[in-house]
Amino acid sequence: MKDDLDIYIKLCIQNDRAGQLKIYQLFSPVLYGICLKYMKNEDDAKDVFQEAFIIAFQKIYQYKFEGSFEGWLKRIFINKLIETLNKKKKENFFLDVFDPDTDFIEEEELVETIPIPKEKLLEYIRDLPDQYRMVFNLYIFEKMKHKEIAALLKISEGTSKSNLNRAKQILQKRILSIKNFKTA
């Protein structure tokens, strides 16, 4: 697979449509899923998805065949998602306020034992305010540390932690409301 992928990448560098199609087919499910997690609706997710793939194909010559190609692609998509969300808001959408009295929810405390359909959870994540959704996705799905998130989003580490905590609180309340509704 790695050898084939390298061939497809080299074809893309030569602007070969067949190579681009192969890369698209291999990575579009994962990358579109990322777009859906970050954007509030499918139309916006599709727009970013298309724009990010165009950027990826335009910059593919910059890939050095070191490290994960999928990781390289994800970084392009996440940067495009952040850029798009920033453009959608006239004001800075991150609350650069860190409340030291906030009770942080530990990851294990986030309700995991309640069965919830994946589509419903994705809907709840999409409903989060932009600043919380962005930090939540970067931390949970992209496995980034708060220091990395803070640098990427140009916020403080405390704001990153606070936004993650608030996102978890909102999701936990929504999930618990389902549990309470089902047991009532």
KAKA-V293388 format. One record per pair of residues at least 4 apart in sequence whose C-alpha atoms are under 7 Angstrom apart, sorted by the first residue. I is the first residue (numbers start at 1). J is the second residue. D is the distance in whole Angstrom. If there is no record, write none. Layout:
i->I j->J d->D
i->I j->J d->D
//
This chain:
i->1 j->5 d->6
i->2 j->6 d->6
i->3 j->7 d->6
i->4 j->8 d->6
i->5 j->9 d->6
i->6 j->10 d->6
i->7 j->11 d->6
i->8 j->12 d->6
i->8 j->19 d->5
i->8 j->22 d->7
i->8 j->23 d->7
i->9 j->13 d->6
i->9 j->19 d->7
i->10 j->14 d->7
i->11 j->15 d->6
i->11 j->16 d->5
i->11 j->19 d->5
i->12 j->16 d->5
i->12 j->19 d->5
i->12 j->20 d->5
i->12 j->57 d->7
i->13 j->60 d->6
i->13 j->61 d->5
i->16 j->20 d->6
i->17 j->21 d->6
i->18 j->22 d->6
i->19 j->23 d->6
i->20 j->24 d->6
i->21 j->25 d->6
i->22 j->26 d->6
i->23 j->27 d->6
i->24 j->28 d->5
i->27 j->31 d->6
i->28 j->32 d->6
i->29 j->33 d->6
i->30 j->34 d->6
i->31 j->35 d->6
i->31 j->74 d->7
i->32 j->36 d->6
i->32 j->49 d->6
i->33 j->37 d->6
i->34 j->38 d->7
i->35 j->39 d->6
i->35 j->45 d->5
i->35 j->48 d->7
i->35 j->49 d->6
i->36 j->42 d->6
i->36 j->45 d->5
i->37 j->122 d->7
i->37 j->125 d->7
i->37 j->126 d->6
i->38 j->126 d->7
i->38 j->133 d->7
i->38 j->134 d->6
i->39 j->44 d->6
i->39 j->45 d->5
i->39 j->126 d->6
i->40 j->126 d->5
i->40 j->127 d->7
i->41 j->45 d->6
i->42 j->46 d->6
i->43 j->47 d->6
i->44 j->48 d->6
i->45 j->49 d->6
i->46 j->50 d->6
i->47 j->51 d->6
i->48 j->52 d->6
i->48 j->80 d->7
i->48 j->81 d->7
i->49 j->53 d->6
i->50 j->54 d->6
i->51 j->55 d->6
i->52 j->56 d->6
i->52 j->76 d->7
i->52 j->77 d->5
i->52 j->80 d->6
i->53 j->57 d->6
i->54 j->58 d->6
i->55 j->59 d->6
i->56 j->60 d->6
i->56 j->73 d->7
i->56 j->76 d->7
i->68 j->72 d->6
i->69 j->73 d->6
i->70 j->74 d->6
i->71 j->75 d->6
i->72 j->76 d->7
i->73 j->77 d->6
i->74 j->78 d->6
i->75 j->79 d->6
i->76 j->80 d->6
i->77 j->81 d->6
i->78 j->82 d->6
i->79 j->83 d->6
i->80 j->84 d->6
i->81 j->85 d->6
i->82 j->86 d->6
i->83 j->87 d->6
i->84 j->88 d->6
i->85 j->89 d->7
i->89 j->93 d->6
i->93 j->131 d->6
i->94 j->131 d->5
i->95 j->159 d->7
i->96 j->155 d->6
i->96 j->156 d->7
i->96 j->159 d->6
i->97 j->159 d->6
i->98 j->158 d->6
i->98 j->159 d->5
i->98 j->162 d->6
i->104 j->165 d->6
i->105 j->109 d->6
i->105 j->110 d->7
i->105 j->165 d->6
i->106 j->110 d->7
i->110 j->168 d->7
i->110 j->172 d->6
i->111 j->172 d->6
i->116 j->120 d->7
i->116 j->121 d->7
i->117 j->121 d->6
i->118 j->122 d->6
i->119 j->123 d->6
i->120 j->124 d->6
i->121 j->125 d->6
i->122 j->126 d->6
i->123 j->127 d->6
i->124 j->128 d->7
i->124 j->171 d->7
i->125 j->133 d->6
i->126 j->133 d->7
i->128 j->132 d->6
i->128 j->133 d->5
i->128 j->167 d->7
i->129 j->133 d->6
i->130 j->134 d->6
i->131 j->135 d->7
i->131 j->163 d->7
i->132 j->136 d->6
i->132 j->163 d->5
i->132 j->164 d->6
i->132 j->166 d->7
i->132 j->167 d->5
i->133 j->137 d->6
i->133 j->167 d->7
i->134 j->138 d->6
i->135 j->139 d->6
i->135 j->149 d->7
i->135 j->160 d->6
i->135 j->163 d->7
i->135 j->164 d->6
i->136 j->140 d->6
i->136 j->164 d->5
i->136 j->167 d->6
i->137 j->141 d->5
i->137 j->142 d->7
i->138 j->142 d->5
i->138 j->143 d->6
i->138 j->144 d->6
i->138 j->149 d->7
i->139 j->143 d->5
i->139 j->144 d->5
i->139 j->145 d->6
i->144 j->148 d->6
i->144 j->149 d->6
i->145 j->149 d->6
i->146 j->150 d->6
i->146 j->157 d->6
i->146 j->160 d->6
i->146 j->161 d->7
i->147 j->151 d->6
i->147 j->157 d->6
i->148 j->152 d->6
i->149 j->153 d->6
i->149 j->160 d->7
i->150 j->154 d->5
i->150 j->155 d->5
i->150 j->156 d->5
i->150 j->157 d->5
i->150 j->160 d->6
i->151 j->155 d->7
i->155 j->159 d->6
i->155 j->160 d->7
i->156 j->160 d->6
i->157 j->161 d->6
i->158 j->162 d->6
i->159 j->163 d->6
i->160 j->164 d->6
i->161 j->165 d->6
i->162 j->166 d->6
i->163 j->167 d->6
i->164 j->168 d->6
i->165 j->169 d->6
i->166 j->170 d->6
i->167 j->171 d->6
i->168 j->172 d->6
i->169 j->173 d->6
i->170 j->174 d->6
i->171 j->175 d->6
i->172 j->176 d->6
i->173 j->177 d->6
i->174 j->178 d->7
i->175 j->179 d->6
i->176 j->180 d->6
i->177 j->181 d->6
i->178 j->182 d->6
i->179 j->183 d->6
i->180 j->184 d->6
//
